[in-house]
Amino acid sequence: MTVNANTAATATVTDFGKDTSCTTAILSGRFSTGTRLVGEACYRRLTTPRGMLQGGQDEQNYGRDLSQMCGAVVTASDAAALPGQIQAELLKDERIESVTATVVSIVLNKIASWTITIDGDTALGPFSLVLGVSGVTVDLLGLTGS
């Protein structure tokens, strides 16, 4: 079989595969595909402490645990940098073409928490992820995708 180099270079990935659904727990028998699969991968990436995966350089640079970041943000410039840090982490996933993150800080009784809205685009379409973050947990408040 001969493959035309021009055709191969312009081919677009249209299938991200299928995996067991997993956000806060593995849901055996339930599978995710398409943009939902990518959204779930984003959630896991944002709840995994950097360096926790074993393997090579990619695994060592995987993850940005938002609950750890919540306790570390102390200045206005730290808070202003959060959307960019989240976007940079998520763009490491080659399935994501573009992503925006909006962080709303809530302080109640001197305890900070965030609501983070992430909107991403993939070759298969958009997805949206909404997270509630405190110094202890990252809660999945919403995930939409096909």
N, C-alpha and C positions, 0 to 999 in steps of 0.2 A: 504494500500500500504506500502511495506517495502522498505526502502532506505538503500543501502549498504553504510556504513560509508566511506569506501575507495573510492567508486565511487563519493560520494558527495564531498569529500575533494579535488578530482582532477578535478572537473567540472570547466570549464572555461566560463566566461561570454562572450557571443558572440553577444549580442545585447545591445546597450546603450539606446535604446528607440528612441523617436521622440519628438521634441519640436519645437515651433515656432522659426524661424530664427531670431536672435537678436544679432547684434553687435552694431552699432551706432544708430540703430532704430529698433523697432519691425516691421517685415515684415509680416503683416497678410496674411494668405493664403500660405505662403512659409514656408516649414518645413526643419529642418536639422536632419540628422541621422548620425550614424557611427562616423568616425574620424572627420568629419566636425563639428559635434555637440560638440565634445570635444574641438576642436580648438576655436570655438565660446565661450565656457565656459572659456577657458584660457584668451581670450581677455577681457571678462567681469571681471574676477578675477584681471587682471592687470590694470583695469581702475576704480576699486572700492576702495575708501579709507577704510583702516582698521577700523573696528568697526561700519560701516554704516548699516550693516544688523542687524535686530532685531532677537532675539532668544537666544540660549544658547551659550556655550563656542565656538562651531565650527563657529557659525556666527560671534562672536566677533573677531575671529582670521582669518576671511576671508578677502582677498583683499590686494593689494599692489599697490596703485595708482602711476603709473610710472611718470605721469606729476608732481606730488608733489615731487617725488624722484629726478627728473631732476634738480629742483631748489635747492635741498639740497646737491647735490654732489659737494664738493669743493676741495677735495684732490685726488691725484692719487690713494691712497689706498681705498678711497670711491668708485672711479670708478672701481677699480679692484674687489671690492666685489659685484658689481651689478649682474653679471651672476649667482653667487651662490645664491644670495637673490631671484632672479627670479625663478631659478630652485627649490629652497626650497618651494616657494609659490605654484608653479604649481604641485609639487609632493604631495601636500595635497589632490589633486583630485585622488581618488582611481582608476580611469580608466586609469591613466597615469602610465605606467611601467617604462619609463625612459624619460629624457628630457635634452637637452642642450640649452644654451642660449649664443649667441654671441652679444656683444655690441660694436658698432663702434661709437665713439664720433666725432662730427663735431662741430667746433667752427668757427663761421663767425661773424665778427664785435663784438667780445666779448660775443656773445650769443651762448650758448651750445645747441646742440640737439643730439639725438641719433638715430641710426638705429639698431633695435634689431631683430635678427633672432632667432627663436625658432624652434627646431626640436624635436618632441616627438614621442614616440612609445606607442601604446596601444595593447590590445589583438586583435583588429580588423585591425591593421596596423599603418603606420606612418601618421603624419600630420606635416605641416610646417606653421608657422605664422611669418609674417614680419610686424614690427611696426615702425612708425616714431614718435618720442617722442620729445616734446619741453616742456618748463615750463608751457605751457598753454593747450596743447592737446596731445592726443595719436591717431594717425591716423593708420587705418588698411591699410597697403600697399599690403598685400597678405595673402591669406589663402588657403591652399590646403589640401585636405583630401577626403576620399571617402564618 
